[in-house]
Amino acid sequence: ASIMVKEGPAALPSPGTPTALPILKEFLNQREHLNSESDHSHADDDAHLYNMPEYLTGYHSLSEKIQSRIESNDKFFSLEFFPPRTKGGAVNLLARFDRMREGGPLFCDVTWHPAGNPGGDTETSSLTIAGAALNYCGLETMLHMTCCNMTKTEITKHLKRAKDIGIRNILALRGDPPHGAEDWVPPEDGFNYASDLVRHIRKEFGDYFVICVAAYPMGHPEATSYEDDIKYLKEKVDAGANFIITQLFFKAQTFIKFVRDCRAVGINCPIIPGIMPIQSYDSLRHIVKLSKLDVPQDIMDFVAPLKDNDEAIRNYGIHQTCMLIKELFDAEMAPGVHVYTLNREVATTAILKQLGLWAAAPRRPLPWKMAANHKRSGEDVRPIFWASRPKAYVYRTQHWDEFPNGRWGSSESPAFGELKDYYLFYLTSKSSKEQLLAMWGESLESEQDVWDVFHAYVTGTSNKTGKKVTKVPWNDDELSSETSLLKENLADFNKRGVLTINSQPNVNGASSEDPVVGWGMPGGYVYQKAYLEFFTCRENVDALLNILPLFPRINYHILNKSGSADFSNCHKHRPVAVTWGAFPGTEIIQPTIVDPLSFKAWKDEAFGLWEEQWGKLYPEESRSREIIQYITNNYYLVNLVDNDYPKDSCLWDVLESMFAWRKLQEEKSEDQEENNLCICTQ
Amino acid sequence: ASIMVKEGPAALPSPGTPTALPILKEFLNQREHLNSESDHSHADDDAHLYNMPEYLTGYHSLSEKIQSRIESNDKFFSLEFFPPRTKGGAVNLLARFDRMREGGPLFCDVTWHPAGNPGGDTETSSLTIAGAALNYCGLETMLHMTCCNMTKTEITKHLKRAKDIGIRNILALRGDPPHGAEDWVPPEDGFNYASDLVRHIRKEFGDYFVICVAAYPMGHPEATSYEDDIKYLKEKVDAGANFIITQLFFKAQTFIKFVRDCRAVGINCPIIPGIMPIQSYDSLRHIVKLSKLDVPQDIMDFVAPLKDNDEAIRNYGIHQTCMLIKELFDAEMAPGVHVYTLNREVATTAILKQLGLWAAAPRRPLPWKMAANHKRSGEDVRPIFWASRPKAYVYRTQHWDEFPNGRWGSSESPAFGELKDYYLFYLTSKSSKEQLLAMWGESLESEQDVWDVFHAYVTGTSNKTGKKVTKVPWNDDELSSETSLLKENLADFNKRGVLTINSQPNVNGASSEDPVVGWGMPGGYVYQKAYLEFFTCRENVDALLNILPLFPRINYHILNKSGSADFSNCHKHRPVAVTWGAFPGTEIIQPTIVDPLSFKAWKDEAFGLWEEQWGKLYPEESRSREIIQYITNNYYLVNLVDNDYPKDSCLWDVLESMFAWRKLQEEKSEDQEENNLCICTQ
């Protein structure tokens, strides 16, 4: 379009331009050193999925996540475990899941052994362990499934149960024949080969499951030839598998050649190398047995002389594995690494740290530990009450059809399930009864003894008998660093009978990268309202109800065990935000709220823990037990929110005023019974 | 329970207590003067509904709102209007609705006159005016409905249409017989009496509508007796009416007696007195005619000598009405007052202000003007683009099934309807064509002329011909006080061809009661990300795309009219929060976002306004028109968000860098055509 445009008056001189020019020149010089191709079409965040929390991106399958990591050249690792034999072993394994999750594995998988009732309901079954990893330990989880000794119908049944639990990934194997059966005979109405199993899963479940298959870089021991084995691998992939994990191998070149041979016949999906850390001399023999491979002579030469020095062998194994994987990474032949952990931790963690794959600092997409179940992928807000008990929360809400996203909402929240068995093994304390008695008191003489235990826990000091109190029934771990910010104040009040079980300081626009209070994506600002939750006696509650109107910026809610006493200045159904953050490029995230209805569901759990975890340590009818029961039946659970987060928290003033009010009442009262039920006065 | 509790060691002395005691004593002394009965059961917010925005409380019917005001003794007012005769009258009436809404009426109502096609589709029909008041002016609205000359079927049809539009309240009347009909004969299949109409509405629509009925404190002119008329009123109420509005009256005692007589026969619903301000001598005669009442002699004695001095009469009327109502309020006989405005403003507003009923300062529950349609009661988040055009937004989204609450969400937003007719009368400019030409230029010679108009608008100064520019096609009002904060910077850039149509400053935790940027409930803190939206030429856009990567904290989106050019660094579907607030006792409110999909729907409207409102002022083929068309087809619409709201906004640096980059390019380029299309360079 050619329009004659009359020259207008010179634009006003802009004060900024003379300075802006040299600065801009410098910027532009710098930029020439950067990537010059800037694509301004919509930024494809899909390439950086792993940076974005799932409540923002929506659920992405393991297949998509692997693809994303490949595209951004961000190496990953995965961990394989086997189901333990005992319940104690299961408890330990879950604790191991929690610890190893901190390193940021892309997924974990759980093996399947038909002889061990892998699809059953026991704490030690493959299905239960896989479900716990997914739901209670927040790990993307893959379940192995074998064809051996199962009919199509049985297999479908197990897969349906896996689907119900929320599992989205299956490693499809033929499996090992039962012990002693030399010639494997597939069952009637069963499968001959893993490729049949893959086809069956696709037929019955469509795209619901991501399917992985196994490969043997040196060829399967029972294969007719290496080339035939690769052809068979292609069949498995063509039947519908998404990616491949290999058996272990000893030389980088083995894997490199194998990958090239796969690509040559048209196998194009991701191929992940498997490694098995050498833990000891015996484990080397274990490796040989499991893999049916011959250990290369140079490795045997090094290891044999050290057969009494397991630590040296382990260190050698760590070094050797790192060199191997590093060679694959440098050759750009592997997108990540899959570790056969044999349920052990030390060597695996050391290898991953040396390779630089272990997350430097644990990332917190949200202040609370997220579950990995795809049904919960949009979940980004929870009541604060379960901050120390996320597994209990997941358990009690597992039946919900949908999970709150964005806001908790003001309608009645759906019902919380009950914790059927307080010894639910997911929540079993890692401490023995003896250890708990040592920490909490072999015997209790008074309420003050109970208060002293809380005091010792909060301060991290020893109790009367010199034992460090590292947990309480409401928190199986030591105080978080965030709560430590409040330690001094908490300690004093606990000693005086304000038994705190949950708290957070106020935060006014801290960086989302703050090491103590930060969470979510970088570049944001996080906020918190000061919060305190505690058990205390009736006299204190009476005092509180009198002085709280002097603190209109406080929202409070007070309940007793039965719920017959219910005091609050909150709107019946309105939740109060207590943690939120503002980030670049997104809406406001508000991950934690205080909600009157959920508090009622929580109090049953909180009151119950007195008896279930502490009271039951003592004989029935003992004084110690009576003291715990007395507290359960006569104390109240109180939560306080200080809405004025930019100001210093006034919660301590509230508590001081509470005690001061009681003192005033005593000064007024002339009668004071000798046998006061509660001597929580000064 | 009597448990022997051993006395524990004295609690640690608390450093706070000695100081706390005297302070607490003082507090408690003060408190004794306050209401001693503090009910700590859940605070019943229902008694204070009018303080809480609807997106928090949910929709409450007019009946509930009236009850709530009665319970809290918070007097209210309502306004009655009649449908205008001309389209121009309708435009003026809507502007009057907007202005009078600032005073905080509890509801307004619109009369129904069968002769005027009240249920039709025209701009002037009762139904259209009532719908506009509800949807476009944010007023709780009641529609009159009469029985005269309509069959049951016709009445039901009208009520259904009212329901579709969102109206929830009906004033059920018999109505006046058609002019000249001495004896009223109801139609076949019609209604005799208002009580029949009330019954019919309840039968056909259940509780959907709140129903009001009229009463005559001095008895209906056609009633057999005063007592019979009250009996008949009771029939109407028993048939299902929720409250009563009375005809006007002249003496307080008239109304007081009437209310007592109603209560004596068991009429217990709210009774609201109606008043009609005297505007002039003629209006007094109008009153007599409408009400069929005799004006009391003392009033006639005062007014008659003043019959040539309308202002004196109006002042007398204001005084007289205020005394009347005040007497009713002091006697606690009226919950509020209903004003027959006769579509006029001055006397009504004066009376309500004198009575202290007119809102002191306009409250902003949200930064944007809310609609009153119950279907939108949960709506609390909108894209920022329609900040100056809320009516257009309501129009284009009226068909949505549900409205965003809490979050905008990341799924595809539903489709926006088109603005069928840019002259849609709801959006018709209040200025005439002559006024617009005077402000925007009788003729345009260059793009700079257009830029100068923007500059004059932003600075509030006169244009070339000495005319103050008080509006632009995208904003029918003068700059808001909030935008005035940015005036200097905006002015300079507009002059240079950055044609801003929307902006907001960054705000970091200002009080929610701040007079300029505050909104929502008191005691909260509000936040904003700095935002800028403007039209500009291609050369500037090219420069922007080069320098924006130097400002990673900026989210941007750039579109041309057709959408063929679409540049952004936002995730395709993810909205960005630009306004939010944290308040006591609630979740985070996030009322304004920037959303890529909505921006595409908005740009059609924004680009269209060039031609529809400005271009069309000029003859076809004129240079002025061509310039506007050139801009429409060649300029781009840009929006910028500065995510780092705690820091000073860098948006001006972005624009300076844009111009600096262009200058650099020119210095590099040796060829420069004489006839540059765009001389927006320095």
Interface residues (C-beta under 8 A of the other chain):
Chain A: A1 S2 I3 M4 V5 K6 E7 G8 P9 A10 A11 L12 P13 S14 G16 T17 A20 L21 L24 K25 F27 L28 R31 S38 H40 S41 H42 A43 D45 L56 G58 N405 G406 R407 W408 G409 S410 E445 S446 E447 Q448 D449 W451 D492 K495 R496 G497 N508 G509 G523 Y525 Y527 L545 I547 P549 L550 R553 N555 D566 F567 S568 N569 C570 H571 K572 R574 P575 V576 A577 W580 A582 F583 P584 G585 T586 E587 I588 Q590 I593 P596 E626 I627 Y630 N633 N634 N643 D644 Y645 P646 W652 D653 E656 S657 F659 A660 W661 K663 L664 N675 N676 L677 C678 I679 Q682
Chain B: A1 S2 I3 M4 V5 K6 E7 G8 P9 A10 A11 L12 S14 G16 T17 A20 L21 L24 K25 F27 L28 R31 S38 H40 S41 H42 A43 D45 L56 G58 N405 G406 R407 W408 G409 S410 E445 S446 E447 Q448 D449 W451 D492 K495 R496 N508 G509 G523 Y525 Y527 L545 I547 P549 L550 R553 N555 D566 F567 S568 N569 C570 H571 K572 R574 P575 V576 A577 W580 A582 F583 P584 G585 T586 E587 I588 Q590 I593 P596 E626 I627 Y630 N633 N634 N643 D644 Y645 P646 W652 D653 E656 S657 F659 A660 W661 K663 L664 N675 N676 L677 C678 I679 C680 Q682
